[in-house]
Amino acid sequence: MTDRTWRPTPGQVALIEPEGTSDICITGVVMPGDNGSVTIDLGASPDPLREGAAVVVSFFAPDALYRVRAMAHAHDGGAAVVDLDLIDVERVQRRKARRAQTSGTAALTGFDDTGTFVTAIGEVVDVGSGGCRVRMDTAFRAGASTTLSIRLPDGTTVASGVDVHEERELVTGRFEYRLEFTALPPDAQARLSDLAG
């Protein structure tokens, strides 16, 4: 599946392979950046990348493996840090249960990242029997245990305890969360399995 909007998060490990070779493999770490490209610190990698090299980069995330075709350019003229201009992003599914892209309202209740107990309203991005992704304006900590209620397009409501597995800031003050259901009733699990196909 191709996803042109995905970007790795700072701190993710990158496995870089120059296109057309099978004997060179370079590792690096994603750095914060704001110039539209993805910046990778290669550390003490013994094989620097050639300027303008076509590369395939693999990023492992909790939900999927992302394989990215890109062009590598020296960051600020140095060889130890590169900027990747992304060409194509392939997402290889890792979840055990399928998810359906859908819309709906999500209400997440728990302690936000300041320790205040809040209820936040947002929207569902995708959902399946194992979990879902939601977007909202409130910051919850990754690793937090909260309660989620979602209203699906058919008007039904599903409620469950959830663990917040991943937080990604989309823009300032807007967040996306990957949630795993921890207390989903069997009838709701069957409904979500049917929805996801």
C-alpha positions as CSV (number, residue, x, y, z in Angstrom):
1,M,0.0,0.0,0.0
2,T,1.4,3.4,-0.9
3,D,1.1,6.3,1.6
4,R,2.7,9.6,0.4
5,T,1.8,11.5,3.5
6,W,3.6,9.3,6.1
7,R,6.8,10.7,7.7
8,P,9.1,8.9,10.3
9,T,9.3,10.4,13.8
10,P,12.5,11.7,15.4
11,G,14.4,8.9,17.2
12,Q,13.2,6.2,14.7
13,V,16.0,3.9,13.4
14,A,16.5,3.9,9.6
15,L,18.0,1.1,7.6
16,I,19.4,2.6,4.4
17,E,20.3,0.6,1.2
18,P,21.7,2.3,-1.9
19,E,19.6,1.2,-4.9
20,G,21.3,-1.3,-7.1
21,T,23.5,-2.8,-4.4
22,S,23.0,-5.6,-2.0
23,D,26.2,-5.5,0.0
24,I,25.9,-2.0,1.6
25,C,23.6,-1.4,4.5
26,I,23.8,1.8,6.6
27,T,21.9,2.6,9.8
28,G,20.9,6.0,11.1
29,V,18.5,7.8,13.4
30,V,15.8,10.2,12.3
31,M,16.5,13.8,13.5
32,P,14.0,16.6,14.0
33,G,13.7,18.7,10.9
34,D,11.5,21.4,9.4
35,N,12.6,21.7,5.8
36,G,10.2,19.2,4.3
37,S,12.8,16.4,3.9
38,V,13.6,13.6,6.4
39,T,17.0,14.2,8.1
40,I,19.0,11.1,9.2
41,D,22.1,11.1,11.4
42,L,24.4,8.4,10.1
43,G,26.6,8.5,13.2
44,A,29.8,6.6,12.6
45,S,28.6,4.6,9.6
46,P,31.7,3.4,7.7
47,D,30.1,3.8,4.3
48,P,29.0,7.4,3.6
49,L,26.3,7.9,1.0
50,R,27.2,9.4,-2.4
51,E,25.7,12.8,-2.9
52,G,22.3,12.4,-4.8
53,A,22.3,8.7,-4.2
54,A,19.0,6.8,-4.9
55,V,18.3,4.8,-1.7
56,V,15.7,2.5,-0.2
57,V,15.1,3.2,3.5
58,S,13.2,0.9,5.9
59,F,11.5,2.2,9.1
60,F,9.9,-0.1,11.6
61,A,6.9,1.3,13.3
62,P,4.4,-0.5,15.7
63,D,1.7,-0.7,13.0
64,A,3.8,-1.4,9.9
65,L,7.1,-1.6,8.1
66,Y,7.6,1.5,5.9
67,R,9.9,1.2,2.8
68,V,10.8,4.5,1.3
69,R,12.4,5.3,-2.0
70,A,14.3,8.6,-1.8
71,M,17.3,10.7,-2.9
72,A,20.0,11.3,-0.3
73,H,21.7,14.7,0.0
74,A,24.4,15.9,2.4
75,H,22.9,18.0,5.2
76,D,24.7,21.4,5.4
77,G,27.6,19.9,3.5
78,G,28.6,17.2,6.0
79,A,28.8,13.5,5.3
80,A,27.5,12.2,8.7
81,V,24.0,13.7,8.3
82,V,21.8,13.3,5.2
83,D,18.5,14.8,4.0
84,L,16.1,12.4,2.2
85,D,13.9,13.7,-0.5
86,L,11.1,11.1,-0.5
87,I,9.8,9.8,-3.8
88,D,7.5,7.0,-2.7
89,V,6.4,5.3,0.6
90,E,5.3,1.7,0.7
91,R,3.5,0.6,3.9
92,V,3.7,-3.1,4.7
93,Q,0.9,-4.1,7.2
94,R,2.0,-5.6,10.5
95,R,-1.2,-5.7,12.4
96,K,-2.9,-9.1,13.2
97,A,-6.4,-7.7,12.7
98,R,-7.4,-5.6,9.6
99,R,-8.6,-2.1,10.0
100,A,-11.2,-0.2,8.0
101,Q,-10.8,3.5,7.1
102,T,-13.9,5.1,8.4
103,S,-15.2,8.3,10.0
104,G,-16.9,8.8,13.3
105,T,-16.7,10.7,16.5
106,A,-14.2,9.6,19.2
107,A,-14.2,10.6,22.9
108,L,-11.0,9.8,24.9
109,T,-11.1,10.1,28.7
110,G,-8.1,10.0,30.9
111,F,-5.1,12.0,32.1
112,D,-3.6,14.3,29.6
113,D,0.2,15.0,29.4
114,T,0.0,17.5,32.2
115,G,-1.7,15.0,34.6
116,T,-5.1,16.7,34.4
117,F,-8.2,14.4,34.0
118,V,-9.9,15.4,30.7
119,T,-12.4,14.2,28.1
120,A,-11.3,15.1,24.6
121,I,-13.5,14.8,21.4
122,G,-12.0,14.0,18.0
123,E,-12.5,11.9,15.0
124,V,-11.9,8.2,14.1
125,V,-9.3,7.6,11.3
126,D,-9.5,3.8,11.1
127,V,-10.8,1.0,13.3
128,G,-10.6,-2.8,13.6
129,S,-11.2,-5.4,16.3
130,G,-7.8,-4.8,17.9
131,G,-7.7,-1.0,18.0
132,C,-8.1,2.2,16.1
133,R,-6.4,5.6,15.2
134,V,-8.0,8.8,16.3
135,R,-7.2,12.5,15.9
136,M,-7.9,15.2,18.5
137,D,-6.7,18.5,20.0
138,T,-5.6,17.1,23.4
139,A,-2.2,15.7,24.2
140,F,-2.2,12.3,25.9
141,R,1.0,10.6,26.8
142,A,2.1,7.5,24.9
143,G,1.8,4.6,27.3
144,A,-1.3,6.1,29.1
145,S,-4.3,3.9,29.8
146,T,-7.6,5.7,29.0
147,T,-11.2,5.0,28.1
148,L,-12.5,5.4,24.5
149,S,-16.0,5.7,23.2
150,I,-16.5,5.9,19.4
151,R,-19.7,6.5,17.4
152,L,-19.5,4.7,14.1
153,P,-21.1,5.9,10.8
154,D,-24.0,3.5,11.3
155,G,-24.9,5.3,14.6
156,T,-23.7,2.5,16.9
157,T,-21.4,3.2,19.8
158,V,-18.4,1.1,20.9
159,A,-16.6,1.7,24.3
160,S,-13.5,0.1,25.6
161,G,-10.5,0.7,27.8
162,V,-7.5,1.5,25.5
163,D,-3.7,1.8,25.8
164,V,-2.1,4.8,23.9
165,H,0.6,3.2,21.9
166,E,1.8,6.0,19.7
167,E,1.4,9.8,19.6
168,R,2.2,11.8,16.6
169,E,1.8,15.6,16.4
170,L,0.3,16.5,13.0
171,V,0.4,20.3,13.4
172,T,0.8,22.4,16.5
173,G,-2.0,21.4,18.9
174,R,-3.4,18.6,16.7
175,F,-2.5,14.9,17.6
176,E,-3.0,11.5,16.1
177,Y,-3.1,8.4,18.4
178,R,-2.8,4.7,17.8
179,L,-4.9,3.0,20.4
180,E,-5.1,-0.7,21.4
181,F,-8.4,-2.0,22.8
182,T,-7.9,-3.6,26.3
183,A,-11.6,-4.2,27.3
184,L,-13.6,-4.5,24.1
185,P,-16.9,-6.5,24.7
186,P,-17.3,-9.6,22.4
187,D,-20.3,-8.2,20.6
188,A,-18.4,-5.0,19.8
189,Q,-15.3,-7.0,18.7
190,A,-17.5,-8.9,16.2
191,R,-19.1,-5.7,14.9
192,L,-15.6,-4.1,14.3
193,S,-14.3,-7.3,12.7
194,D,-17.3,-7.2,10.2
195,L,-16.7,-3.5,9.5
196,A,-13.0,-4.1,8.8
197,G,-13.8,-7.0,6.5
